[in-house]
Amino acid sequence: MIEIKHLYKSFEDKDVLMDINATFDAGKTNLIIGQSGSGKTVLMKNIVGLFTPTSGEILYDGRNYVQMSKHEKVDMRREMGMIFQSAALFDSLSVLENVMFPLDMFSSMTLRERTRRAEECLDRVNLNGAGAKYPGEISGGMQKRVAIARAIALNPKYLFCDEPNSGLDPKTSLVIDELLHGITEEFGMTTIINTHDMNSVMGIGDKIIFICKGRKEWEGDKTMVMSATNENLNDLVFASELFKKVKRVEMQSKGF
């Protein structure tokens, strides 16, 4: 579990995050959503330590990340897995070598053990047999799955995903969503996903935090989105005509 308490972040004289309080649960896919410029990316970067909060606490199972020493933060990062928007694979390394990279850096396993672990992770994301290929030889969706395999190689307690469906078609996005959700439940990880994909919100949103203009305006889950009364949230979620129709049907069924 990750807890955020009274988090503020400012850049010079501009307040970007103001009094953010949130809890992200283990074994669930926790989504941060918001319009562009809302502060959701800054929030994610504060949580993983890329930014230092102006004030507030970030607690990893009760451990205050903000107050940790540099050495303690390095140790903490070994418990984290990251999936970047662009997949961020090394073009000069094979798929298997990409997945082995964090194992090479941070584990004390033998070469045989590291290879076996990387192969297990590739198998978990349905890429068994693709290890000898290079990133340029596989599709964007496959690259994202390689990134997921690499992120879970060290069996992290915390998994962070920045727009994992960016640039993917709807069918592939669904595959990635289901994979992330399944892995989260299987390993009991605390997974935080930064997204603007409303299909992800309605599909795997076990817990949803909505950020607007630097403040948390709403939280709930995918079953609560339809009946939410927050106008800014509705403007984001029901921007498309399809979701607007779904919203109308939902409200009519409740007698509104």
C-alpha positions in Angstrom: 0.0 0.0 0.0 1.1 3.5 -0.8 -0.3 6.5 1.1 0.0 10.1 0.1 -0.6 12.7 2.9 -1.0 16.4 2.4 1.3 16.4 -0.6 2.2 19.8 -2.1 4.5 20.5 -5.1 5.5 23.9 -6.4 7.9 25.0 -9.2 9.2 28.4 -8.3 6.0 30.4 -7.6 3.6 28.0 -9.4 1.6 25.6 -7.2 1.1 22.3 -9.2 -0.1 19.9 -6.5 -2.1 21.1 -3.5 -3.0 19.0 -0.4 -3.2 15.7 -2.2 -4.4 12.8 0.1 -4.8 9.4 -1.4 -4.3 5.7 -0.6 -3.3 3.2 -3.3 -4.1 -0.4 -2.4 -2.1 -3.6 -2.8 -3.5 -6.2 -5.2 -5.5 -3.5 -7.1 -5.1 -1.5 -10.2 -5.1 2.1 -8.9 -5.6 4.7 -11.7 -4.7 8.4 -11.7 -6.7 10.3 -14.2 -7.1 13.9 -15.2 -7.0 16.3 -18.1 -3.6 17.3 -19.7 -2.0 19.8 -17.3 -4.0 18.6 -14.3 -0.9 17.5 -12.3 -1.3 13.7 -12.6 2.1 13.2 -14.2 3.7 15.4 -11.5 2.0 13.4 -8.9 3.3 10.1 -10.3 6.9 11.6 -10.5 6.7 12.6 -6.9 5.6 9.2 -5.8 8.5 7.4 -7.6 11.0 9.9 -6.5 11.8 11.7 -9.7 10.5 14.9 -8.0 10.8 15.9 -4.4 7.6 17.2 -2.8 7.5 20.7 -1.5 5.9 19.3 1.6 3.9 16.2 2.6 4.5 12.5 3.0 4.7 9.5 0.7 4.5 6.2 2.7 5.4 2.9 1.2 3.8 0.4 3.6 4.4 2.9 6.4 8.0 3.9 5.3 8.3 7.6 4.5 10.1 7.8 1.2 10.5 11.6 1.4 12.6 11.3 4.6 14.8 8.4 3.4 18.5 8.8 2.8 19.9 8.5 -0.7 21.1 4.9 0.0 17.7 4.0 1.4 15.9 5.3 -1.7 18.2 3.2 -3.9 17.2 0.1 -1.9 13.5 1.1 -2.2 13.8 1.4 -5.9 14.6 -2.2 -6.1 11.1 -2.9 -4.9 9.6 -0.8 -7.8 8.9 -1.7 -11.4 8.4 0.9 -14.0 6.6 0.8 -17.4 7.2 3.9 -19.5 4.9 5.4 -22.1 7.3 4.6 -24.9 8.2 1.1 -23.5 11.9 2.4 -23.4 13.5 -0.8 -24.5 17.2 -0.9 -25.5 17.3 -1.3 -29.3 20.8 -2.9 -29.2 19.6 -5.7 -26.8 17.5 -8.6 -27.6 14.1 -9.1 -26.0 15.5 -11.5 -23.5 18.5 -9.2 -22.7 16.1 -6.3 -22.1 14.1 -8.4 -19.6 17.4 -9.5 -17.9 18.7 -6.0 -17.6 17.4 -5.2 -14.1 18.4 -8.7 -13.0 21.9 -8.0 -14.3 22.0 -4.7 -12.4 20.4 -5.5 -9.1 20.3 -9.3 -8.5 22.9 -11.7 -7.2 21.6 -14.5 -9.4 23.8 -16.6 -11.6 23.6 -16.2 -15.4 21.5 -19.4 -15.6 19.1 -18.1 -12.9 18.8 -14.7 -14.5 18.1 -16.3 -17.9 15.5 -18.6 -16.4 13.8 -15.8 -14.6 13.6 -13.6 -17.7 12.2 -16.5 -19.7 9.5 -17.0 -17.0 8.5 -13.3 -17.2 8.3 -13.5 -21.0 6.1 -16.5 -20.7 3.9 -14.7 -18.3 3.2 -12.0 -20.9 2.7 -14.5 -23.6 6.0 -13.9 -25.4 7.5 -17.3 -25.0 10.0 -17.9 -27.9 10.4 -14.2 -28.7 13.6 -13.7 -26.6 16.0 -13.8 -29.5 14.2 -11.0 -31.4 15.1 -7.3 -31.1 12.7 -4.4 -30.3 12.7 -3.2 -33.9 11.5 -6.6 -35.1 8.4 -6.7 -33.0 5.1 -4.7 -32.8 4.3 -1.8 -30.5 2.0 -4.0 -28.4 4.7 -6.7 -28.1 7.2 -4.0 -27.0 4.8 -3.0 -24.2 4.5 -6.6 -23.1 8.3 -6.9 -23.0 8.4 -3.7 -20.9 5.9 -5.4 -18.5 8.1 -8.5 -18.4 11.1 -6.4 -17.6 9.2 -4.4 -14.9 8.2 -7.6 -13.0 11.6 -9.4 -13.4 12.7 -8.4 -9.9 9.2 -9.3 -8.5 8.5 -5.8 -7.3 6.0 -4.8 -4.6 5.1 -1.6 -6.4 4.4 -1.2 -10.2 4.1 2.2 -11.9 2.8 2.6 -15.4 2.8 5.9 -17.3 0.2 5.8 -20.1 0.8 2.1 -20.9 -1.8 2.2 -23.8 -0.3 5.2 -25.5 -0.1 4.6 -29.3 -1.8 1.3 -29.2 -5.0 0.2 -31.0 -8.1 -0.5 -28.8 -7.7 -4.3 -29.1 -4.1 -4.3 -28.0 -4.9 -1.8 -25.3 -7.4 -4.2 -23.9 -4.7 -7.0 -23.9 -2.3 -4.7 -22.0 -5.0 -3.7 -19.5 -6.0 -7.3 -18.8 -2.4 -8.3 -18.4 -1.6 -5.5 -15.9 -4.7 -6.3 -13.9 -4.0 -10.0 -13.9 -0.4 -9.6 -12.8 -1.4 -7.1 -10.1 -3.8 -9.6 -8.6 -1.5 -12.6 -9.0 1.5 -11.0 -7.3 -0.4 -8.7 -4.9 1.4 -5.6 -6.1 0.4 -2.1 -5.5 0.0 -0.9 -9.1 -0.5 2.7 -10.0 -1.4 3.6 -13.6 -1.4 7.1 -15.0 -3.9 7.2 -17.9 -6.3 9.1 -19.9 -7.8 6.0 -21.5 -11.4 5.8 -20.5 -11.7 2.2 -21.6 -9.1 1.4 -19.0 -11.0 3.4 -16.4 -14.2 1.4 -17.0 -12.4 -1.9 -17.5 -9.8 -2.2 -14.7 -10.4 0.8 -12.5 -10.3 -0.9 -9.1 -9.6 2.5 -7.5 -9.6 5.8 -9.4 -8.1 9.1 -8.3 -9.3 12.1 -10.3 -6.9 15.1 -10.3 -8.1 18.5 -11.5 -6.0 21.7 -11.5 -3.6 20.2 -8.9 -6.2 19.0 -6.5 -7.9 15.6 -5.9 -11.5 16.2 -6.7 -12.9 12.6 -6.7 -12.1 9.1 -5.9 -14.0 5.8 -6.3 -14.0 2.8 -8.6 -15.3 1.9 -12.0 -18.7 1.0 -10.6 -19.1 4.5 -9.2 -18.0 6.5 -12.2 -21.4 6.3 -13.9 -23.2 8.0 -11.0 -20.5 10.5 -10.1 -21.8 14.1 -9.8 -18.4 15.8 -10.2 -18.8 18.0 -13.3 -15.1 18.1 -14.2 -14.9 14.3 -13.9 -17.9 13.9 -16.1 -16.4 16.2 -18.7 -13.4 14.0 -18.9 -15.0 10.5 -18.7 -18.0 11.3 -20.9 -16.2 13.3 -23.6 -17.1 10.8 -26.3 -20.7 10.4 -27.5 -20.6 6.7 -26.6 -19.9 7.3 -23.0 -22.5 10.1 -22.9 -25.1 7.6 -24.1 -24.0 5.1 -21.5 -24.3 7.7 -18.8 -27.8 8.7 -19.9 -28.9 5.0 -19.9 -27.4 4.6 -16.4 -29.2 7.7 -15.0 -32.5 6.7 -16.6 -32.3 3.3 -15.0 -32.1 5.0 -11.6 -35.1 7.2 -12.3 -33.3 10.5 -13.0 
